[in-house]
Amino acid sequence: MGDRFPGIEWYCDSCDEYLNNQAGFDDHKYIWQCTECGYKNSISSANIFEVED
Ligand SMILES: [Zn+2]
């Protein structure tokens, strides 16, 4: 099983930390608590901002 959102980079909504590199990060989780600030980020397609061509 691969990533639920391949190629998507996740950043904390509160402190802008790069979440993909945090220990235990798994985009199959629906909520990821930032290990830096403790903010609970929602990991869902609604939070992906795609750059349009
Ligand atoms: Zn954070």
N, CA, C, O and the ligand as a Tripos MOL2 file, in Angstrom:
@<TRIPOS>MOLECULE
protein
  213   211    54     0     0
PROTEIN
NO_CHARGES

@<TRIPOS>ATOM
      1 N           0.8350   -1.2000    0.0000 N.3       1 MET1
      2 CA          0.0000    0.0000    0.0000 C.3       1 MET1
      3 C           0.8690    1.2500    0.0000 C.2       1 MET1
      4 O           1.7900    1.3790    0.8070 O.2       1 MET1
      5 N           0.5730    2.1520   -0.8960 N.am      2 GLY2
      6 CA          1.3350    3.3960   -0.9570 C.3       2 GLY2
      7 C           0.6480    4.4960   -0.1880 C.2       2 GLY2
      8 O          -0.2370    4.2560    0.6330 O.2       2 GLY2
      9 N           1.0680    5.6850   -0.4700 N.am      3 ASP3
     10 CA          0.4590    6.8310    0.1820 C.3       3 ASP3
     11 C          -0.9770    7.0200   -0.3050 C.2       3 ASP3
     12 O          -1.3070    6.7230   -1.4530 O.2       3 ASP3
     13 N          -1.8040    7.5110    0.5830 N.am      4 ARG4
     14 CA         -3.1810    7.8230    0.1920 C.3       4 ARG4
     15 C          -3.2020    9.0120   -0.7660 C.2       4 ARG4
     16 O          -4.0440    9.1030   -1.6590 O.2       4 ARG4
     17 N          -2.2490    9.9200   -0.5520 N.am      5 PHE5
     18 CA         -2.1490   11.0960   -1.4190 C.3       5 PHE5
     19 C          -0.7280   11.1870   -1.9660 C.2       5 PHE5
     20 O           0.0770   11.9760   -1.4710 O.2       5 PHE5
     21 N          -0.4170   10.3890   -2.9800 N.am      6 PRO6
     22 CA          0.9600   10.3670   -3.4860 C.3       6 PRO6
     23 C           1.4180   11.7360   -3.9620 C.2       6 PRO6
     24 O           0.7110   12.4400   -4.6820 O.2       6 PRO6
     25 N           2.6090   12.0830   -3.5410 N.am      7 GLY7
     26 CA          3.2130   13.3180   -4.0320 C.3       7 GLY7
     27 C           2.7430   14.5730   -3.3300 C.2       7 GLY7
     28 O           3.2230   15.6670   -3.6280 O.2       7 GLY7
     29 N           1.8030   14.4310   -2.3910 N.am      8 ILE8
     30 CA          1.3040   15.6100   -1.6880 C.3       8 ILE8
     31 C           2.1920   15.9070   -0.4790 C.2       8 ILE8
     32 O           2.5110   15.0200    0.3130 O.2       8 ILE8
     33 N           2.5720   17.1490   -0.3620 N.am      9 GLU9
     34 CA          3.3650   17.5750    0.7790 C.3       9 GLU9
     35 C           2.4530   18.2630    1.7770 C.2       9 GLU9
     36 O           1.6630   19.1420    1.4310 O.2       9 GLU9
     37 N           2.5850   17.8370    3.0240 N.am     10 TRP10
     38 CA          1.7090   18.3620    4.0720 C.3      10 TRP10
     39 C           2.4930   19.2760    5.0010 C.2      10 TRP10
     40 O           3.6140   18.9800    5.4160 O.2      10 TRP10
     41 N           1.8580   20.3950    5.3060 N.am     11 TYR11
     42 CA          2.4580   21.3490    6.2400 C.3      11 TYR11
     43 C           1.4750   21.6290    7.3580 C.2      11 TYR11
     44 O           0.2620   21.6580    7.1510 O.2      11 TYR11
     45 N           2.0220   21.8360    8.5480 N.am     12 CYS12
     46 CA          1.1780   22.1540    9.6930 C.3      12 CYS12
     47 C           0.4440   23.4710    9.4550 C.2      12 CYS12
     48 O           1.0430   24.4630    9.0380 O.2      12 CYS12
     49 N          -0.8590   23.4650    9.7250 N.am     13 ASP13
     50 CA         -1.6450   24.6910    9.5540 C.3      13 ASP13
     51 C          -1.3000   25.7400   10.5930 C.2      13 ASP13
     52 O          -1.5930   26.9220   10.4130 O.2      13 ASP13
     53 N          -0.6800   25.3100   11.6730 N.am     14 SER14
     54 CA         -0.4040   26.2300   12.7640 C.3      14 SER14
     55 C           1.0160   26.7850   12.6970 C.2      14 SER14
     56 O           1.2150   27.9950   12.8020 O.2      14 SER14
     57 N           2.0130   25.8990   12.5210 N.am     15 CYS15
     58 CA          3.4030   26.3630   12.6030 C.3      15 CYS15
     59 C           4.1820   26.1760   11.2980 C.2      15 CYS15
     60 O           5.3630   26.5150   11.2240 O.2      15 CYS15
     61 N           3.5140   25.6320   10.2650 N.am     16 ASP16
     62 CA          4.1320   25.4530    8.9480 C.3      16 ASP16
     63 C           5.2740   24.4460    8.9240 C.2      16 ASP16
     64 O           6.0600   24.4300    7.9770 O.2      16 ASP16
     65 N           5.3780   23.6180    9.9340 N.am     17 GLU17
     66 CA          6.3490   22.5380    9.8660 C.3      17 GLU17
     67 C           5.9780   21.5770    8.7410 C.2      17 GLU17
     68 O           4.8030   21.3830    8.4290 O.2      17 GLU17
     69 N           7.0040   20.9820    8.1410 N.am     18 TYR18
     70 CA          6.7970   19.9850    7.0970 C.3      18 TYR18
     71 C           6.4260   18.6650    7.7660 C.2      18 TYR18
     72 O           7.2330   18.0630    8.4750 O.2      18 TYR18
     73 N           5.1910   18.2280    7.5280 N.am     19 LEU19
     74 CA          4.6810   17.0840    8.2840 C.3      19 LEU19
     75 C           5.1700   15.7450    7.7540 C.2      19 LEU19
     76 O           5.3260   14.7890    8.5140 O.2      19 LEU19
     77 N           5.4130   15.6760    6.4440 N.am     20 ASN20
     78 CA          5.7930   14.3890    5.8520 C.3      20 ASN20
     79 C           7.0200   13.7690    6.5130 C.2      20 ASN20
     80 O           7.1710   12.5480    6.5410 O.2      20 ASN20
     81 N           7.8860   14.6150    7.0390 N.am     21 ASN21
     82 CA          9.1290   14.1310    7.6350 C.3      21 ASN21
     83 C           9.0070   13.8330    9.1270 C.2      21 ASN21
     84 O           9.9540   13.3310    9.7330 O.2      21 ASN21
     85 N           7.8720   14.1310    9.7170 N.am     22 GLN22
     86 CA          7.7600   13.9080   11.1540 C.3      22 GLN22
     87 C           7.6630   12.4130   11.4510 C.2      22 GLN22
     88 O           7.0900   11.6430   10.6820 O.2      22 GLN22
     89 N           8.2280   12.0350   12.5640 N.am     23 ALA23
     90 CA          8.2840   10.6230   12.9400 C.3      23 ALA23
     91 C           6.8910   10.0300   13.0260 C.2      23 ALA23
     92 O           6.0380   10.5300   13.7580 O.2      23 ALA23
     93 N           6.6640    8.9660   12.2780 N.am     24 GLY24
     94 CA          5.3960    8.2660   12.3410 C.3      24 GLY24
     95 C           4.3230    8.8340   11.4370 C.2      24 GLY24
     96 O           3.1960    8.3400   11.4210 O.2      24 GLY24
     97 N           4.6660    9.8810   10.6750 N.am     25 PHE25
     98 CA          3.6360   10.4700    9.8060 C.3      25 PHE25
     99 C           3.1130    9.4340    8.8190 C.2      25 PHE25
    100 O           3.8810    8.6900    8.2090 O.2      25 PHE25
    101 N           1.7980    9.4030    8.6750 N.am     26 ASP26
    102 CA          1.1490    8.4490    7.7780 C.3      26 ASP26
    103 C          -0.0810    9.1350    7.2120 C.2      26 ASP26
    104 O          -1.0010    9.4840    7.9520 O.2      26 ASP26
    105 N          -0.0990    9.3270    5.9090 N.am     27 ASP27
    106 CA         -1.2340   10.0750    5.3460 C.3      27 ASP27
    107 C          -2.5130    9.2320    5.2710 C.2      27 ASP27
    108 O          -3.5360    9.7080    4.7790 O.2      27 ASP27
    109 N          -2.4630    7.9840    5.7550 N.am     28 HIS28
    110 CA         -3.6980    7.2110    5.8940 C.3      28 HIS28
    111 C          -4.4720    7.6120    7.1530 C.2      28 HIS28
    112 O          -5.6460    7.2810    7.3160 O.2      28 HIS28
    113 N          -3.7770    8.3330    8.0340 N.am     29 LYS29
    114 CA         -4.4850    8.8540    9.2020 C.3      29 LYS29
    115 C          -5.3210   10.0560    8.7640 C.2      29 LYS29
    116 O          -4.9490   10.7730    7.8360 O.2      29 LYS29
    117 N          -6.4340   10.2670    9.4280 N.am     30 TYR30
    118 CA         -7.2860   11.3990    9.0690 C.3      30 TYR30
    119 C          -6.9140   12.6530    9.8460 C.2      30 TYR30
    120 O          -7.2020   13.7740    9.4270 O.2      30 TYR30
    121 N          -6.2710   12.4410   10.9810 N.am     31 ILE31
    122 CA         -5.7930   13.5570   11.7840 C.3      31 ILE31
    123 C          -4.3300   13.3120   12.1100 C.2      31 ILE31
    124 O          -3.9610   12.2300   12.5650 O.2      31 ILE31
    125 N          -3.5110   14.3040   11.8790 N.am     32 TRP32
    126 CA         -2.1080   14.1960   12.2840 C.3      32 TRP32
    127 C          -1.7870   15.3160   13.2690 C.2      32 TRP32
    128 O          -1.9430   16.4980   12.9620 O.2      32 TRP32
    129 N          -1.3400   14.9230   14.4460 N.am     33 GLN33
    130 CA         -0.9640   15.9310   15.4320 C.3      33 GLN33
    131 C           0.4940   16.2950   15.2050 C.2      33 GLN33
    132 O           1.3870   15.4540   15.3030 O.2      33 GLN33
    133 N           0.7100   17.5570   14.9030 N.am     34 CYS34
    134 CA          2.0590   18.0670   14.6640 C.3      34 CYS34
    135 C           2.9420   17.7900   15.8800 C.2      34 CYS34
    136 O           2.5670   18.0730   17.0180 O.2      34 CYS34
    137 N           4.1350   17.2250   15.6100 N.am     35 THR35
    138 CA          5.0200   16.9180   16.7300 C.3      35 THR35
    139 C           5.7290   18.1690   17.2380 C.2      35 THR35
    140 O           6.3240   18.1500   18.3160 O.2      35 THR35
    141 N           5.6720   19.2470   16.4760 N.am     36 GLU36
    142 CA          6.3210   20.4840   16.8890 C.3      36 GLU36
    143 C           5.4420   21.3170   17.8260 C.2      36 GLU36
    144 O           5.8840   21.7620   18.8850 O.2      36 GLU36
    145 N           4.1880   21.5160   17.4100 N.am     37 CYS37
    146 CA          3.3380   22.4380   18.1630 C.3      37 CYS37
    147 C           2.1060   21.7670   18.7580 C.2      37 CYS37
    148 O           1.4180   22.3600   19.5890 O.2      37 CYS37
    149 N           1.8210   20.5280   18.3380 N.am     38 GLY38
    150 CA          0.6820   19.8130   18.8960 C.3      38 GLY38
    151 C          -0.6300   20.0820   18.1890 C.2      38 GLY38
    152 O          -1.6660   19.5400   18.5750 O.2      38 GLY38
    153 N          -0.6000   20.9210   17.1470 N.am     39 TYR39
    154 CA         -1.8240   21.2050   16.4050 C.3      39 TYR39
    155 C          -2.2900   19.9590   15.6570 C.2      39 TYR39
    156 O          -1.4850   19.2350   15.0710 O.2      39 TYR39
    157 N          -3.5980   19.7210   15.6850 N.am     40 LYS40
    158 CA         -4.1460   18.5660   14.9880 C.3      40 LYS40
    159 C          -4.5840   18.9750   13.5860 C.2      40 LYS40
    160 O          -5.5770   19.6780   13.3990 O.2      40 LYS40
    161 N          -3.8100   18.5130   12.6120 N.am     41 ASN41
    162 CA         -4.0900   18.8310   11.2280 C.3      41 ASN41
    163 C          -4.9850   17.7710   10.6050 C.2      41 ASN41
    164 O          -4.8110   16.5760   10.8480 O.2      41 ASN41
    165 N          -5.9210   18.2050    9.8200 N.am     42 SER42
    166 CA         -6.7810   17.2830    9.0920 C.3      42 SER42
    167 C          -6.0880   16.8690    7.7990 C.2      42 SER42
    168 O          -5.7080   17.7140    6.9880 O.2      42 SER42
    169 N          -5.9280   15.5630    7.6160 N.am     43 ILE43
    170 CA         -5.2970   15.0490    6.4020 C.3      43 ILE43
    171 C          -6.4010   14.5490    5.4910 C.2      43 ILE43
    172 O          -6.8110   13.3910    5.5740 O.2      43 ILE43
    173 N          -6.8780   15.4210    4.6240 N.am     44 SER44
    174 CA         -7.9550   15.0200    3.7240 C.3      44 SER44
    175 C          -7.8580   15.7980    2.4310 C.2      44 SER44
    176 O          -7.1770   16.8210    2.3550 O.2      44 SER44
    177 N          -8.5450   15.3030    1.4140 N.am     45 SER45
    178 CA         -8.4650   15.9340    0.1020 C.3      45 SER45
    179 C          -8.9730   17.3660    0.1370 C.2      45 SER45
    180 O          -8.5990   18.1820   -0.7050 O.2      45 SER45
    181 N          -9.8250   17.6750    1.1100 N.am     46 ALA46
    182 CA        -10.3490   19.0290    1.2200 C.3      46 ALA46
    183 C          -9.2560   20.0340    1.5790 C.2      46 ALA46
    184 O          -9.4230   21.2400    1.4010 O.2      46 ALA46
    185 N          -8.1450   19.5220    2.0840 N.am     47 ASN47
    186 CA         -7.0660   20.4010    2.5110 C.3      47 ASN47
    187 C          -5.9010   20.4390    1.5400 C.2      47 ASN47
    188 O          -4.8350   20.9690    1.8530 O.2      47 ASN47
    189 N          -6.1120   19.8730    0.3570 N.am     48 ILE48
    190 CA         -5.0680   19.9240   -0.6570 C.3      48 ILE48
    191 C          -5.3520   21.1010   -1.5880 C.2      48 ILE48
    192 O          -6.4320   21.2220   -2.1660 O.2      48 ILE48
    193 N          -4.3650   21.9420   -1.7070 N.am     49 PHE49
    194 CA         -4.5040   23.0970   -2.5890 C.3      49 PHE49
    195 C          -3.6410   22.8380   -3.8140 C.2      49 PHE49
    196 O          -2.4160   22.9500   -3.7560 O.2      49 PHE49
    197 N          -4.2810   22.4930   -4.9170 N.am     50 GLU50
    198 CA         -3.5230   22.1540   -6.1080 C.3      50 GLU50
    199 C          -3.2690   23.3990   -6.9430 C.2      50 GLU50
    200 O          -4.1100   24.2910   -7.0560 O.2      50 GLU50
    201 N          -2.0940   23.4210   -7.5130 N.am     51 VAL51
    202 CA         -1.7340   24.5190   -8.3950 C.3      51 VAL51
    203 C          -2.2880   24.2140   -9.7790 C.2      51 VAL51
    204 O          -1.9870   23.1760  -10.3670 O.2      51 VAL51
    205 N          -3.0870   25.1150  -10.2830 N.am     52 GLU52
    206 CA         -3.6660   24.8920  -11.5980 C.3      52 GLU52
    207 C          -2.7350   25.3780  -12.6870 C.2      52 GLU52
    208 O          -2.0090   26.3590  -12.5230 O.2      52 GLU52
    209 N          -2.7740   24.6660  -13.8060 N.am     53 ASP53
    210 CA         -1.9090   25.0560  -14.9410 C.3      53 ASP53
    211 C          -2.3970   26.3610  -15.5520 C.2      53 ASP53
    212 O          -1.8040   26.8520  -16.5130 O.2      53 ASP53
    213 ZN          2.7480   22.5090   14.0330 Zn       54 ZN54
@<TRIPOS>BOND
     1     1     2 1
     2     2     3 1
     3     3     4 2
     4     3     5 am
     5     5     6 1
     6     6     7 1
     7     7     8 2
     8     7     9 am
     9     9    10 1
    10    10    11 1
    11    11    12 2
    12    11    13 am
    13    13    14 1
    14    14    15 1
    15    15    16 2
    16    15    17 am
    17    17    18 1
    18    18    19 1
    19    19    20 2
    20    19    21 am
    21    21    22 1
    22    22    23 1
    23    23    24 2
    24    23    25 am
    25    25    26 1
    26    26    27 1
    27    27    28 2
    28    27    29 am
    29    29    30 1
    30    30    31 1
    31    31    32 2
    32    31    33 am
    33    33    34 1
    34    34    35 1
    35    35    36 2
    36    35    37 am
    37    37    38 1
    38    38    39 1
    39    39    40 2
    40    39    41 am
    41    41    42 1
    42    42    43 1
    43    43    44 2
    44    43    45 am
    45    45    46 1
    46    46    47 1
    47    47    48 2
    48    47    49 am
    49    49    50 1
    50    50    51 1
    51    51    52 2
    52    51    53 am
    53    53    54 1
    54    54    55 1
    55    55    56 2
    56    55    57 am
    57    57    58 1
    58    58    59 1
    59    59    60 2
    60    59    61 am
    61    61    62 1
    62    62    63 1
    63    63    64 2
    64    63    65 am
    65    65    66 1
    66    66    67 1
    67    67    68 2
    68    67    69 am
    69    69    70 1
    70    70    71 1
    71    71    72 2
    72    71    73 am
    73    73    74 1
    74    74    75 1
    75    75    76 2
    76    75    77 am
    77    77    78 1
    78    78    79 1
    79    79    80 2
    80    79    81 am
    81    81    82 1
    82    82    83 1
    83    83    84 2
    84    83    85 am
    85    85    86 1
    86    86    87 1
    87    87    88 2
    88    87    89 am
    89    89    90 1
    90    90    91 1
    91    91    92 2
    92    91    93 am
    93    93    94 1
    94    94    95 1
    95    95    96 2
    96    95    97 am
    97    97    98 1
    98    98    99 1
    99    99   100 2
   100    99   101 am
   101   101   102 1
   102   102   103 1
   103   103   104 2
   104   103   105 am
   105   105   106 1
   106   106   107 1
   107   107   108 2
   108   107   109 am
   109   109   110 1
   110   110   111 1
   111   111   112 2
   112   111   113 am
   113   113   114 1
   114   114   115 1
   115   115   116 2
   116   115   117 am
   117   117   118 1
   118   118   119 1
   119   119   120 2
   120   119   121 am
   121   121   122 1
   122   122   123 1
   123   123   124 2
   124   123   125 am
   125   125   126 1
   126   126   127 1
   127   127   128 2
   128   127   129 am
   129   129   130 1
   130   130   131 1
   131   131   132 2
   132   131   133 am
   133   133   134 1
   134   134   135 1
   135   135   136 2
   136   135   137 am
   137   137   138 1
   138   138   139 1
   139   139   140 2
   140   139   141 am
   141   141   142 1
   142   142   143 1
   143   143   144 2
   144   143   145 am
   145   145   146 1
   146   146   147 1
   147   147   148 2
   148   147   149 am
   149   149   150 1
   150   150   151 1
   151   151   152 2
   152   151   153 am
   153   153   154 1
   154   154   155 1
   155   155   156 2
   156   155   157 am
   157   157   158 1
   158   158   159 1
   159   159   160 2
   160   159   161 am
   161   161   162 1
   162   162   163 1
   163   163   164 2
   164   163   165 am
   165   165   166 1
   166   166   167 1
   167   167   168 2
   168   167   169 am
   169   169   170 1
   170   170   171 1
   171   171   172 2
   172   171   173 am
   173   173   174 1
   174   174   175 1
   175   175   176 2
   176   175   177 am
   177   177   178 1
   178   178   179 1
   179   179   180 2
   180   179   181 am
   181   181   182 1
   182   182   183 1
   183   183   184 2
   184   183   185 am
   185   185   186 1
   186   186   187 1
   187   187   188 2
   188   187   189 am
   189   189   190 1
   190   190   191 1
   191   191   192 2
   192   191   193 am
   193   193   194 1
   194   194   195 1
   195   195   196 2
   196   195   197 am
   197   197   198 1
   198   198   199 1
   199   199   200 2
   200   199   201 am
   201   201   202 1
   202   202   203 1
   203   203   204 2
   204   203   205 am
   205   205   206 1
   206   206   207 1
   207   207   208 2
   208   207   209 am
   209   209   210 1
   210   210   211 1
   211   211   212 2
@<TRIPOS>SUBSTRUCTURE
     1 MET1         2 RESIDUE 1 A MET
     2 GLY2         6 RESIDUE 1 A GLY
     3 ASP3        10 RESIDUE 1 A ASP
     4 ARG4        14 RESIDUE 1 A ARG
     5 PHE5        18 RESIDUE 1 A PHE
     6 PRO6        22 RESIDUE 1 A PRO
     7 GLY7        26 RESIDUE 1 A GLY
     8 ILE8        30 RESIDUE 1 A ILE
     9 GLU9        34 RESIDUE 1 A GLU
    10 TRP10       38 RESIDUE 1 A TRP
    11 TYR11       42 RESIDUE 1 A TYR
    12 CYS12       46 RESIDUE 1 A CYS
    13 ASP13       50 RESIDUE 1 A ASP
    14 SER14       54 RESIDUE 1 A SER
    15 CYS15       58 RESIDUE 1 A CYS
    16 ASP16       62 RESIDUE 1 A ASP
    17 GLU17       66 RESIDUE 1 A GLU
    18 TYR18       70 RESIDUE 1 A TYR
    19 LEU19       74 RESIDUE 1 A LEU
    20 ASN20       78 RESIDUE 1 A ASN
    21 ASN21       82 RESIDUE 1 A ASN
    22 GLN22       86 RESIDUE 1 A GLN
    23 ALA23       90 RESIDUE 1 A ALA
    24 GLY24       94 RESIDUE 1 A GLY
    25 PHE25       98 RESIDUE 1 A PHE
    26 ASP26      102 RESIDUE 1 A ASP
    27 ASP27      106 RESIDUE 1 A ASP
    28 HIS28      110 RESIDUE 1 A HIS
    29 LYS29      114 RESIDUE 1 A LYS
    30 TYR30      118 RESIDUE 1 A TYR
    31 ILE31      122 RESIDUE 1 A ILE
    32 TRP32      126 RESIDUE 1 A TRP
    33 GLN33      130 RESIDUE 1 A GLN
    34 CYS34      134 RESIDUE 1 A CYS
    35 THR35      138 RESIDUE 1 A THR
    36 GLU36      142 RESIDUE 1 A GLU
    37 CYS37      146 RESIDUE 1 A CYS
    38 GLY38      150 RESIDUE 1 A GLY
    39 TYR39      154 RESIDUE 1 A TYR
    40 LYS40      158 RESIDUE 1 A LYS
    41 ASN41      162 RESIDUE 1 A ASN
    42 SER42      166 RESIDUE 1 A SER
    43 ILE43      170 RESIDUE 1 A ILE
    44 SER44      174 RESIDUE 1 A SER
    45 SER45      178 RESIDUE 1 A SER
    46 ALA46      182 RESIDUE 1 A ALA
    47 ASN47      186 RESIDUE 1 A ASN
    48 ILE48      190 RESIDUE 1 A ILE
    49 PHE49      194 RESIDUE 1 A PHE
    50 GLU50      198 RESIDUE 1 A GLU
    51 VAL51      202 RESIDUE 1 A VAL
    52 GLU52      206 RESIDUE 1 A GLU
    53 ASP53      210 RESIDUE 1 A ASP
    54 ZN54       213 GROUP 0 **** ****
